Amino acid sequence: MASSDGFLTEEQRKRMEIASQNAEVMSSLSLSSSPKSSSLHHGKAPGGGQSAAAGGGAARHVRRTHSGKAFRVKKDGGGGKGTWGKLLDTDGDSVIDRNDPNYDSGEEPYELIAAAVADPLDEYKKAVVSIIEEYFSTGDVDVAVSDLRELGSSEFHPYIVKRLVSMSMDRHNKEKEMSSVLLSALYADVIKAAQISQGFFLLLEAADDLVLDILDAVDVLALFIARAVVDDIIPPAFIPRVRKMFPEASKGFEVLQTAEKSYLSAPHHAELVERRWGGSTHLTVDEVKKTISDLLREYIESGDTSEACTCIRQLGFSFFHHEVVKRALVIAMEARTAKPLILKLLKEAADEGLISSSQMIKGFARFADSLDDLALDIPSAKDIFQSIVPQAVSEGWLDASYVKSPVENGLKPDKGDDKLRRYKEEVVTIIHEYFLSDDIPELIQNLEDLGMPEYNPIFLKKLVTLAMDRKNREKEMASVLLSVLHIEMFSTEDIVNGFIMLLESAEDTALDILDASNELAFFLARAVIDDVLAPLNLVEIANKLTPNGSGSETVLMARSLVAARHAGERILRCWGGGTGWAVEDAKDKIQKLLEEYESGGVVGEACQCIRDLSMPFFNHEVVKKALVMAMEKKNDRMLDLLQECFGEGLITTNQMTKGFNRIEDGLDDLALDIPNAKDKFEFYLEHARKRAWLLPLTGSFARVSGEDLTVAA
């Protein structure tokens, strides 16, 4: 029953009193947190006395539960156990139910997820590795250079050097050679000289780690550095300069010691280093043909098609697979029992994409062209071949468009012309004798005796073709001979027509010479450097070739070689450059021999020294330095030396004219040191004219430059 005082019971009244006390506590806490009550935070009561809390702390309000136990009130009025807590407070142990119809994803707590930050260098490394792997598979230098250039990020270029070399160190010699070739192609055009050196420095720093995986890492890396020095992509001073940065006990120091003592100090070190790995550019055609014959014979004995395909793939000459086809067909003719195995191998190689359709057709075409000769030894060869072709076409490994067509030789002469045939036979003998004797005057005399200047372009084609299949010595001799012949016998038109013939038959030449395109590009570039051709002549040659053909691509490559930094020195030394000297070395030797002659030497000895330079295409430097020395010393004795050289044919009219041109071009600078330089030059010029040293062109002075023969106004 309720009391007469109202509806509340005694127990309810007690609860209300407790609630009232709690309200007072809440009010006191809110006052203590206001700015006006800040004095409470200093441990004093408003009346100035100490606070009731123990230890002199801030006033603490307590309340009692029904059990009589005191507890501290939580901040903001949040209750403890058994209380409702503060306004809008929720149970801390509550779990958000995603199946609740009122679920809001915004109530989910934030979760920080760590994301890896992409490192630009890591991405760059992956791209570089992919490009290098593709280059090792295709061997296409131009594509590799283009791809690496498109990567950008020039600050990472030293890594290209490090990665390229390190990836090839534990591979075959072919990949090592390819790496060196690619580094030379990248030099200056894509990777700066300083970055090349920095890349090799990174390799030396990693030498101790490389040795753990590659047993002969020290020797291989030493050879890479020696090759880089020989190829002029790092200076010889790199070795002594960097050696100071490595402790003697380190592998990097050992690599530098090996490069210097074992390779660069050896006699004929340049040729030794260049041929150490062989590589695709140094293997002769005969060596490759022998390898192909051996693997085919081994296949006939074993019958293992998979192994034979692997051997063909390891050759690394996809552009020479037509030789595999041709030799396989020859074996099928020679041994009837081998025919099924040969056809099985060719079908398997075609199905795998190992031998491309174009290489297969070219191989069949080459075999068909030699079928008449083969029929002399194997009478049934034609019948067997005629049965193989339909079978190959029906099985799908020989394209149905295959049509036998004789290979044009690029010259398109009348084969019935006895005069031309006799000329070819004669010039081949003359060229072979020249390669043996290195006697240019005798060769010129033999050509004059033939008396067929209309065939000069054909001579050039024969000369370059024969040289391309020989060593660097013969290639260098061919370039030197072209320089002399251009002065003595051949017109620029003869040279241009000869190179056009070469480029028109470039694809046929590549059947016998593996690296014909690159070799022809270097011959063209060398002709420009030697002033045999003008840069504009390359444009003229390209305009006369089929667009987008292999010949046009070769001309484009030659123009790139000529346009590169330090092109003159690099191209002059592409085959050794006679003695293999750098241009600066040759200039230094010329300066010393002229100084020795000026100080009292004899003319004959000076002429012999000039002859010993073995750089007739560089004799314009002799003329220039001789004239400058004559101006400086005020001694015209140098003119006697030039007269003797001209009289002996040691310095040609072309080289003499070019030397005078170079002096004229630098007269303004010379006049700063030699006040009467212009007057002296006029005197020397008149002296040269009277003695017919210069080209007999009209005008005040015949100019010979890198572009063309023009007349100064």
Secondary structure, 3 states (H helix, E strand, C coil): CCCCCCCCCHHHHHHHHHHHHHHHHHHHHHHHCCHHHHHHHHCECCCCCECCCHHHCCCCCEEECCCCCEEECCHHHCCCCCCCCCCCCCCCCCCCCCCCCCCCHHHCCCCCCCCCCCCHHHHHHHHHHHHHHHHHHHCCHHHHHHHHHHHCCHHHHHHHHHHHHHHHHCCCHHHHHHHHHHHHHHECCCECHHHHHHHHHHHHHCHHHHHHHCCCHHHHHHHHHHHHHHCCCCCCCHHHHHHCCCCCCCHHHHHHHHHHHHHHCCCCHHHHHHCCCCCCCCCCHHHHHHHHHHHHHHHHHHCCHHHHHHHHHHHCCHHHHHHHHHHHHHHHHHCHHHHHHHHHHHHHHHHCCCCCHHHHHHHHHHHHHCHHHHHHHCCCHHHHHHHHHHHHHHHCCCCCCCCCCCCCCCCCCCCCCHHHHHHHHHHHHHHHHHHHHCCHHHHHHHHHHHCCHHHHHHHHHHHHHHHHCCCHHHHHHHHHHHHHHHHHCCCHHHHHHHHHHHHHCHHHHHHHCCCHHHHHHHHHHHHHHCCCCCHHHHHHHHHCCCCCCHHHHHHHHHHHHHHCCCHHHHHHCCCCCCCCCCHHHHHHHHHHHHHHHHCCCCHHHHHHHHHHCCCHHHCHHHHHHHHHHHHHHCCCHHHHHHHHHHHCCCCCHHHHHHHHHHHHHCHHHHHHHCCCHHHHHHHHHHHHHHCCCCCCCCCCCEEECCCCEEECC
